[in-house]
Amino acid sequence: MDEAIRCYDQAIALDPNDPIAWVNKGNALSELRPNDAVAAYNAALEIDPRCQVAWFNLGIFQQGQKQHENAICSFDSLLKLDPVHSLAISKKGNSHAECGRLDEALACYKFAIEMNPRDAQIWTDRGDAFGLTKRYRDALECFETAIELNPNYRRAWIQKARLLVFLGDVSRGLECFSTLTAAHSKDSEILNEIGVGLCSVNRQEDAIPVFDMALNFEHKEAEVLWSNKGRALAELGKSEMALDCYEEALRIEPTYALALVQSADLKHELGDLEGAVARYTEALKKDPQNHKCWFERGSALLGLDENESAIQSLDRALAINPSNKKAIYNKGVALFRLGRPEDAAVCLEKAVELDAKYANAWYLKAYIETMARSTDVAISSCKTFLRITATSDDKRRGEVEAWLAELK
């Protein structure tokens, strides 16, 4: 990749007013140095604001960065120059779909298909959107149309197979997966996609032999295959075998973040909290913006009674995702253990604001208020806890009833 960037720099040095050279440099920088990639795309557009290639590639880059509103603006700028650019219309639909605006997405796909009715990818994207709106028969028709247009388009096959299994037509769905497996029995990349597709419809037992088949062949990212097989085994409750797969993935690529997180989650679930913390720590070096990883690390530290460290991790999680009610609650627990009940109560109040039926938060909140003899608020919290657990067999109800009687 560095060599490619040097080549584009040489091209720019020869002709600094060539927008395509700047676009190519942006594409080369997109994964390694995203800020520099944006600068390169902007340089292309400063040279030629009507450069459709620059607007399109900027939009694709923004989609990859999850900046979907910006991507839509970029595609709109392109569409002002070429209103019938079917791929830009389709990609705009993808960003609408990612933002949950499925009606807008479907309108884009409809228009794109009118412009280019033989594009299997657009038909498949449209099928995905129909599926999300529960228009399953329309979705199936889209996938089948995509396959008719391009019988080798595997994403359409996989989506069709998944949908058939979901709709209860298991035999036809598995037949689609089998057709794909037979057609691509020596292509590890495609076999991996088939295995992931089978897992997505809870056919892990069928997926594992497919992953094994893929592992018989050279794969440029074998750690991905081992990680996916590990996940399938974990979902079947075969924890030790799953951990072995994650270890093999990490032997191949020690910094593979997904395997680090998956093995950490499984260690956490199995009670190996120190091992989980170590793996979460390694994963966060690779992906420091992973709020779930910060939360799980904080929860594991809480389980080890390392409360100060737990709070630090939970605060990192909340800086990225302030509405994580479990992180707020766990921080409250850690503060309570550290002898800071007033600070804990502030966290618990935030947790129940986010979820008025959060029983754990109401229980601890009621306890703190009862111990502080804050009679009115304690009575209110006790009554709330008893109301939201009225149809459960929560064993804490007896304790809370006793506190309430004492308060009265």
N, C-alpha and C positions, 0 to 999 in steps of 0.2 A: 504494500500500500504506500509506503514511503517513496518507493521508486516511482509509482504512478503520480504522486503529488509533485515530485521533482520534474517529471516530464511535463505536467501541466504548467508548472511555474516557468519552464523553459519556453513553452508555447506562448504564455502570457508575456514573457520578456520580449519575444519576437514581435508580438502584436498585442499590446495591452488593451486594444479596443475590440478584441474578439470576444463577444459575450459567451459563445459556446465554450471557449477555453475556461472561462470563469465558472460556468455551470459544471463542467467536468471536474474542475478542482473542488467545487462544493460537494459534488457526489462522492469524491474520494475522501473528503474530510468528514462526511456526515456522521460516521460512527465514532471516529477517534476524537475529533475536535469540533463538536457541534456549533460552538460560537463562531469559529472560523468559517465553518460551512455557510452559516447565515450571511457572514460578511461577503463571501464569494458570490452567493446568489444575488445579494443586493448590488454588488459591483456589476454583475451582468445586466441587471435591470436599470442601473444608472446609465450604462452605455446604450442600452436599447430597451426602453420601457415596453416595447411591443414584442419582445422576445417571448414567444409562446413556450419554448422549451424551458426557459428560466422560470416562468410562472408555474409550469407543471411540476418541474423537479422541486421547486421550493414547496409547493403544496404537498408532494409526496414526503419530503423531509419533515414537514410540520406534522403530518399524520404519524410518522414514525416517532416523533417526540411527544405524541398525544396532545398536540396543540390544534385540536380539530376546528375551533372557531377561526383561527388564523389560516388553517388549510382551506376552509371554505372561502375565505376572502381571496386567497391566491387563485383558487380555481375560478371564482367569479371574475377576477381580473383577466384571466385567460379567455373566459367565455364572452367577455365584452369584445375581444378581438376575433373570436371564432365561436359563434353561438351554437354550432352543431358539432363541437368537439366531443364525441361520444365518450371517450375515456375520461375526460375531465368531468363530464356530467356524472358519470358512474362513480368516480372517486369522490366527488362532492357528496353523492348519496352515501358512500361509506362513512364519511365524517358525520353526516346527519345521524346515521344509524348508531355510531359510537356515542353520540350525545343523547341517544334515546328518542330522537325525533323520527320515528319510523314512517309516519305518513309522508314527511318531506323526502325521506330516503326512497320510498317506493315511487314517489312522483319523479325523482331523478332517474331511477332505473327504467321506468316506463318511457321517459323521453329518450334516454340513451339507447334503448332497444329500438325505438322508432328510427333513430339515426343509424343504428348498426345492429340489425336483427340477428346477425350470425356470430355474435361474440359470446362464447360459452361462459366466460368469466362474469359478464354482466348478468346473464340469466341465473348463474349460481348465486351471485350477490343478492339478486332479487329474491331468489328462493329462501336465502337466509333471513331476509327481512320479513317475508311472509310467515316463516316459521316463528319468528319472535312475536308476531301479531296473532299467532295461533290459527292462521289460515293455512292449515297443514296440507290440504289437497292442492291449493294453489302453489305451495312450496314444492310439493312433489312433482307437479307438472313442470315447474321451472327447472328442477334438477334433471328431469328426463329430457327436456328440450336441450339442455346443455350437453347431455351425453349424446343425443342425436347429432348435434352440431360437431362435437369433438369427442368421439368414443374413448379417447385416451386421456381425457381431462379428469384426473383422479379426484380432485376436490369435489366435483359433482357426484362422482360415484360414492365417495365416503359420506357426503351429506345425505344422499339418497338412502344409503344403507342405514345410517344413524336414524333417519326419520322413520323408515319402515319399522325398525326395532321399537322405536318410541311409540309408534301407532299400534303396536301389538302384532305386526306382521313379521314375527321374528325369523321365520324360515326364509322369506324373501330377502330380508335385510342381511342375514348371514350369508345367503347365496351371493349377494353383491360383494360382501367382503371376501368371500372365497374366490370369486371371479377376479378381483383385484390381486389377491395373493398369488393365484396361479399365473396371472399375466406378468407379474413383477417379482417372481420368486427369487431372483438374484439381485434385486435392486434394494439395498439396505435402507436407503432414504425413504423410498415409497413404503416398504414394509413397516418402517417405524411409524409413518403416518397412519397406516392401516391399524397397527396395534393401538395407537392413541385413540383412533376412532372407535375401536371395539371397547376400550376402557370407558369412553364417554357414554356408552349405553350399558354400562355395568356388565360387560362380557369379558372380565379380566381373565377368566380361565381360558377363553379362546385367544386372548391377546398375547399371553405369555409365550406360547409356541411360535407366534409370529415374530416377537422380539428375538427369540432364540434363533429363528431362521435368519433374521437380519444380522445377528451377531456372528454368523458363520462367514460373512463376507466383510471385506474391508469397508470401513465407514470413516469418513473424515472427522466425524464427531462421535466416536464410539461411546464416549461418556454420556451422551444424550440417551443412547439406547439402554445402557445399564441403569441410568436413572429412571427412565420410563418403566423398565421391567421392575425395578425396585418399588416404584409407586404401585404398580399392579399387584405385586405380592403383598405390600402393606395393606392395600384395600381388601385383600382376601384374609387378612389377619395373620399372615406368615411373616412375622416381624423380623425374626433372625435372618431369614433368607433375604428379606428386603434390605436389611442393614448390610449384608454381604454385597449386594448389588451396588448400594450407594458407596461402599468402600472401594469397590472396583472402579466406579466412575471417578472417584477422587484420586485413585492411584494413577489413572490416565491423565486427569486434569485437576490438580489439587485446588485450583481456585474456582472450580465450576460452582457458581453460586446456588443454582437450583438443587444440586445434590447436597451441598452443605446445609441448606435450609431443610430439605426433606429428611436428611438423617438427623438433624437437630430436633425437628418436630417429633420424629419417632422415638428418639432417646428421651425427649421430654415426656411423651406418652407412656413410656416404659419405666419412668421414674429415675432415669440416669440424668439428674438435673445438672451435675457438673459437666458431664459430656455434652449436654444440650447447650449450656452456656458457652462452652468452648467453640462449638460449631456455629452458633449464632454470631459469635464475635468474629470468626473468620469470614462468614457470609457478609457481614456488615462492612468489612474492609472493601469488599467487591461492590457492594450496593448500599451505600450509607443512607439512601433515601427510602429504604424498605421499612415502612412504618410497622408492618406486621412482624417483621423480624425483631425490631426494637421492642415491640409489645411482648412477644413470646420470650425474648431474653429477660425482660423485666419480670415476667411471670415466673420463669424458672428461678431467678434470683430471689424472688419472694418466697418460693418454695424452699430455698436454702436458708431462709431467714436473714439474707443479706439485704436488709431493708434500704439502707442508704444507696447502695448500688442499684437496687431495683428501681428506686425513685428516679435516678439519673436516666436509666433506660426508658422508663415509662414517659418521662418528660420529653425525651427525643421522639418517641412515638407520637405524643400529643402535639409536638411542634409541627409535625407533618400532617397528622389527622386529628384535629382537636375534638372531633365528635365520637371518638372511640370510647364508648361508655365503660367497657371492661377495663381499659387502661386507667380511666379516671377512678373507677372503683378500687382497682388494685393499688393505685397510689394512695387512696384513702386508707386501705388496710395497712400499708407500709407505714404511713404517718401515725396511725393509731398504735401500731406496735412500738414505734419510737417515742411514745408518750406525748404525742401532739394531737389530742382529740379534737381541739377546735379546728385545726387545719384539716384533719381528716373529715370533719363534718362538712366543711366547704366542698370538698371533693364529692362527698356522697350526695350533697344537694344538687350539684351539677349532674351527677349520674342519673338521679331520678327526674331531673328536668328533661333529660334526653330520652328516658324510658320510664314512664310513670308506673310501670308494672315490674320494675327491676327489684325482685324480692330480696336478693342478697344485700343490695344497697339500703333498702328500707329497714332490714333487720339490724344492720350495724348502726345505721343512723338512729333507730329507736333505742338501741342499747346505750349509745353515747349520750343521748339526751336524757335517758332515764337515770344513768349514773350521775349526770350533772344536775339532776333534779329540775330540769327545764320542763315543768309539768305540762303546760299546754301543748308545746310542740311535741313532746314525748308521747302524750296521749294520741295526738293526731297521727304520728308516725306508727305507733303500735296498731291503731285501728286500720290504717292503710295496709300495713303488712298482713293483718288478719283477713282483710277484705280480698286482697289479690291472691291469697293462698287458700281461700275458703274451699275450693274444690280439690285441693291437693292433700297429700298425706305428709306435708312438711312437718318434721319432728320438732321444729323450732316453735311451732304454734303454741305449745304448752308453756314454754319460757315466756313468750311475749304476752300471753294471757295473764301470767303471774305478774309481769311488770305492770301491766295495765291495772290489775287489781290493786297493786301496791300504790300506784300513782293516784288512784281514785280515793 
